Amino acid sequence: MPTTVGIVSLGCPKNQVDAEHIAYNLREQGFELIQDAALAEVVIINTCGFIESAKQEAIDTILEFCTLKQEKRIKAVIVTGCLSERYRDEISKEIPEVDAVVGLGANELLGEIIKKVLNNEGRINMYGDKYSLIIDSRRIISTETFAYIKIAEGCDNHCTYCAIPSIRGKYRSRRMESIIEEAKWLAKIGYKEIILVAQDTTRYGEDLYKDSKLPELLRELCKIDGLKWIRTLYSYPERITDELIEVIATEPKCVKYLDIPIQHCCDEVLKRMGRRSSEKELRELISKLRARIPDIIIRTTLIAGFPGETEEQFEKLCEFVKEMRFDRLGCFAYSQEEGTAAALLPDQIDEEEKARRADIVMQEQMLISDEKTGEMLGEVCEVVVEGFDRYAECWFGRSSKDVPEIDGKVFFTSKRQLSVGEYVFVRITDVMDYDPLGEVVEES
């Protein structure tokens, strides 16, 4: 009987792609993959280690499966991902129940590591070179109505609050041919929506081709038969060029949606963050996007309580949110991460105050989101069907305005039976808790 393995992937979509590569490699080596990790013999936890809340989730998950191991319900617990890359010695020391701690550069060796663990060869710590992480190998897609494509690994931006460059290494793009080949494969097996991810998608190609090639990549992907929605996440504002805006505006398959993490609006704070945009440039970019693509959805993320952020600067951030009326927004309390430049800055703000400021920003955004959802009443939008809610007795899915697992959903009724992955037109008739409600119409 083959050894059964369960994979638990935490954190961002980029981490999920890594987990899909791991799953494919293990299956090819004869292991049996179990969807419910608690029922497997060996559990691999692919961790996130970006900010404090993500680290705590990872630790809680590790401890949960170590308890199952102590109860002899599973045989081994293996930890990989960003947390194991960042805290190599600490995990082994603080959680001795873990059987193996594996760095990003050793993911290809997980099959061998599992065998050693089950042969009682003792605790294994194996890391390898993080630049050995392969991002263009085959994988088992774990999502149903869409698929991520990682177009690059690592980061060169070196924002002062971020540990990703030290965890993941320098920015390195995939060759365009590799990405196009993978997109064609995804379309061939039935995926109609692909989502491009990287630490900074707008930097794509600078290392390989000496110029940003995201616009060209998008144009090539739009030529692939079978693809319907092509979405790009993690686009840095200073690299959103007129050429990129034009591609999104004119290519029908490019959804009119941009995820632009700006983090703040005050020049002084942005400078301390190591960001390269100014408030003036951010305002001009948002204005340009909305002028050229009137129906564009703009999502952003903000950090409240960054070291030295004054009450006046925070109030300015709140006013900026009110004025810009972002369609989607997430605001996070600053997380003081060891090993980052910002962790050493003076005037650190206490946890309670940081949380208070983040909550205030989100309350402002909730009012905007409520108004924007209300503006959808009477609209007909195309929605991909994701499932049926037995309790609410209606279908649910996403429009092109919604990123999976981040944004909201559309709930709707239908007079006919639908299939997951089917695209339907829904007329919005009501709103509930910021989510639009509607009914399927047979034509737009």
N, C-alpha and C positions, 0 to 999 in steps of 0.2 A: 504493500500500500504506500502511495506517495505521501510525503510529509505535507500536512496542511499548513498554509500560511495566511494570516490576515494582515492587511496593511491599513493603518490608520494615518491619514494625512491631515495635518493641521495647517492653518495659515492661508497664504495667498494662492491664487491660481497657478503661479509659477511653481510653487511647491507641489501642487497637485500634478502638474506635468511630470515632475521628477518621480512622483509615486507611480505614475502610469508607466514610465520607463522601467522602474524596478519590477513592477508586476509582470511586464512582458518578459524580462530576462529570467525571472524565477519560473514562469510557466515553461519557457523554452528549456530550462534545466530539469524539468520533470516534477516540480512542486505543484501542489494543488492549491489554488487560491480560494479562500473562503470569504464571502462578503461580510458576514458577521464575525469580526475578529475575535470575539469572546469564545467562539466555538472552534477556533483553530488551535493547532499544537504550538505554533510559533507566531508571535505578534511582532511586527515591525512598526514602530511609531516614527513617522516622518515629521519632525518637529519644526515649529517656527520659533525664532529667538529674536524677533525684531524689537519689540517693546515689552515692558513689564507685564502687561496683561496677557500677551501671547506666551511669554515664558511661563507664567503661572498656569495657563491652560495646559501647556506641554507637560509641566511637572505633575499636575493633577492627573493627567491622562496616564503618564508613566506609572505613577503610584497605584492608580486603579488597576492596571494590568499586572503590576507586581503583586497586588493582593490576590488576583486570580491565580497567579503562579504559586503563591504560598498555599492556596487552597487546593493546589494540584489540578486545577481545571485547565490550565495551559502549561506548557513545558518550558517556554523561554520567552524573554522579552529583549528585543533589540532596538536600540535608539539610533536614528540617523537624522539628517536634516540640519537646519541652521543652529539649533540649540547645541547639538553634539559638536558641530564645527566650532562654535563660539566658546563653549564651556567643556572642553575635552576632559580635563582632569576632575573638574567639579562634579560631573554626573557620576562618575565611577566612585568618587569619594563619598558623596552625599546619598546616593541611592545604590548601595552595594548589591541589591537584588537584581539589578540590570545585568544581563548576561553578556552584552556586547554594546560598545559605543563606537559608531561608525561615522567617519567624516564623509563629506560630499565626494571626495576623490576616491572613495573605496566602495561606492554604491554598486559598482559592477561586480564586486567580490562578495555580495551578500549571500549568494547561493553557497559558496565555499564556507562563509562564516557560519551560516545556519548548521551545516554539517558538523563543523568543529564544536559548536555549542552543544549539539545533541549528543556528541561523542564524549561529552564531559571533559573537554580539553582546557577548562578553566575560563575565566573572564577574558574577553578579547577586546582590545582597544586598537582599532585600525582606522587610519585617517587618509593616507595618501595625499597626493597633490590636488588641491581644489580645482586646478585647471584641467584635471583629468575628467571632470564631470562631463559626460557626453549629453548633448542636448538635441542631437538629430538622429537618434536611433529609434527603432520601432517601439510602440507602446500599446497598452490596452486602454482604450478610451473608457473613462469611468463616468462620463456624462451622457445624457440621453438625447437632448434636443439641440446641442451645440457642442463644439470642441474647441479647446484652447490650442493655440500654436505659439510656442515660445520662440521668438525670433532672435533673442540675444540672452546672454548671461552676464552677471556681474554689473558693476557700476563705476563710473569715473567722476560722478558729480561731487562727491565728498561734501554733502551737506553736513553741517557741524553736529546735527542731532542724530545722525544715522550711522549705524554699525554695518550696513550691508556691504560696503566696499571691503571691509576687513573680513567679513564672513564669506562673501562670494567671489571676491577678487575683482580684477579689472574687467571693464566692459569688453565683450567679445561677441561679435555678430555671427549668426549662421549665414552660410552662403545662400544667396537668393534661390539658386536652383534647388537646394535642399528643401527650403520652405515651400516652394511651388509644388515640388513633387509630393510633399506631405499633404498639402491642401487638395491636390488632385485625388490622392488616395482617400482622404476624408469624404470628398464629394462622391467618389465612386461607391463608398460603403453607406452612403445615405445621409451624411451630415450636410445641412443647408446653411448653417450659421457657424462661422469660425470667428474666434476672438484672438487677436494678436496681443501677446503680453511680453513684457521685458521690464527690467527696472526703469528703463527710459526708452520707450519705443521710438521716439523722435530722433534719437541718436543712431538709430539703426544704419549700419553701413559705413559709418565714419572711419572705423578701424580697418575694414576690408577694402573699401572703395574710395577712401579719402573724401567722402561727401555723404550727406544724408541721403539714403536711398528709399526711405519709407514711401514717398509718393510713387516712385517707380514700382516698388513692390506691390502697393495697393492696385495700381493699374494692371499689373500682370495677374494678380489674384482675381480681379474682376472679370478676366477673360475665361475663367474656368467654368465650364458647364456644370450645372447642378448647384452651385453656390448661390445663395439668395441674399444673406446678410453678412457683411464683413465689418467687424467692429474692432476698434483700436483702443486699448487702455494705456494708462500711465504715460501721457504725452506732456512733456515739459514745455511750459509756455514760451520760453525764449527760443525754442526750436520749431515752433509752429509757423512754418513759412507760408507765403502766399501760394506757392506751388501746392503744398499739402492742403490748404484750404480749398483750392480750386478742384483738386481731385475729389475731395469729400463732397463738394457742391455738385459736381457734374457726373460722377459715377453712380448710377442707380443702385448698385449693390453695396456701396459704402453707406452704412446707416448714418443718419445725421445726428451723431452723438460723439462728443469728445470728453474724455476724462482727463482733466488738467489739474494736477495737484499744485496749488499755488502756496499753501501753508500760511500765508499772512498777506497783509496789504501795506503795512508801514515800512518805508524804506529802511529805517534804522533796524527794525527787527529782521527784515529780509537779509540785510547785510550780515548781521550776527549769525543768521542761519546758514550763511554761505550760499544763499540763493542769488541768481543772476538777473532777476527781473526787478523792476521798480513798480510802484503803484501806477505811475503814468503809463508804463508799458502794458501792464495788466489790463487797465481800463481800455486802452486802445485795441488790444487784442480781442477782448470780449466784444467790443463795439464792432470791430471788423468782422468777426465770426457771425454775429447776428445780422449784420447788414448783407453779407454775401450768402448766408444760409439762414433765412428767416425762421425756419422751423427747427433749428439745431437745438439739441438738448446738451447743456453743459453741466458736467459734474465736477466738483472739486473737493479737496480735503484741506482742512485748516488745523493749525496747532494753537491752542490757547495756553497761556501761562508759560511761554518761553522765557528763559532767564532774562531778567531786566525789562520784561514787558510792563510798561507803566499802565496805570488805570486809564490814562488818556489814550494810549495806543490801543488798549483793549476796546475802549468805546469807539475808536475810529474803525476797528475791525468790525464791530457790530453794525455801524453805519454803512460800511462797505457791503456787508451781506445784504442789508436792506435795499441798498441802491442797485446792486448787481442782479438781485433776484435769480440766483442760480436755480436751475431745475432740480439738481440733486446736490446734496452737500453732507459731508461728514466732518465733525469737529472733534478733535481728540485732545485730551489734556497732555501737555508735554511730559514725556517720559525721560528721566535722567539716566542715560545709558552709559555704563562704565566703558572707557576706551574711546569715547567720542569727545570731540573738542568742546561741545556745548556743556558737557558734564562738569567741566572745569571753570565755566564762566561764573563770575560773581552774580549776586542778586538772584539766586535761585528762589523760586516761589513755592510756598508750601502746598502740599498735596490737596488739601481741602479747597484752597483758593483756586488752584488750577482746575479742579473738577467743577467748581462753581462757574468759572468763566466758560468752560466748554459747554456746560448745561445751558447757559444763557444764550450762547450762539445757536445751539440746536433748537431752543425754544423759538428764536426768531425765524429760523429756517422752517420750522414746522408750520408757522403761520403762512409763510410763502408757499410751501408745498401744498397746504390745504387750498389756497387760492388757485394755484396752478392746476390741481386736480379738478377743482370745480369748473375751471374753464374748458375742460374736456367734455362736459355734458353736451350731448347731441352729436359729437364727433363720431366718425366711423374710422376705426384703426385696425390695422392688420395685426393679428396675434398668433403666436405659435402655441399650440395646445401642449400643456405640460402634465395634465392629469385631471382627475375628477375628485372633488371634495365631497365625501359621503355625508359629512355632518351638515355642511352648508347646502348640499344637494345642487351643486353647480360645478361647472368646469373652471379651470384656472390656467393662466399662461402668461406670456410676456409680449408686450409690443416692442417695436424697435427702440422705444424710449427707455427700455429697462435692461440693465445688465443682470444676468443671472446671479443669484445668491447675494446681491448687493442692494439692488433697487427693489421696488415693489412688484406686485402682480396685478393682472386684470382678472376679475372673476365674472363669469358669464354663463348664461343658459343657452341651450340649443335644442331645437325640435328634432334633431337627428343625432345618431350616435357618432361620436368623434373619435379620432385616433391620436395618441400622443405623437407629436412631431408634425401634425397637420397644421397648415396655416389657414386661418379663417378671418373673416371681417366681422368686427364686433362694433355695434353701436352703443356708446356709453350713455346710460340712462340714470345713473345714481353714483354716489360716492360713499364709501364706508371706511373709516379709519385710514384716510389718505389713499386707499386703493379704489380704482374705478370699477364699477359694476356695469354690466351690459348684457346684450343678447346678440346672438349670431344673426347676421343678415347674409343673404346668399350672394350679394354683389356689393361692391364698394360704391 
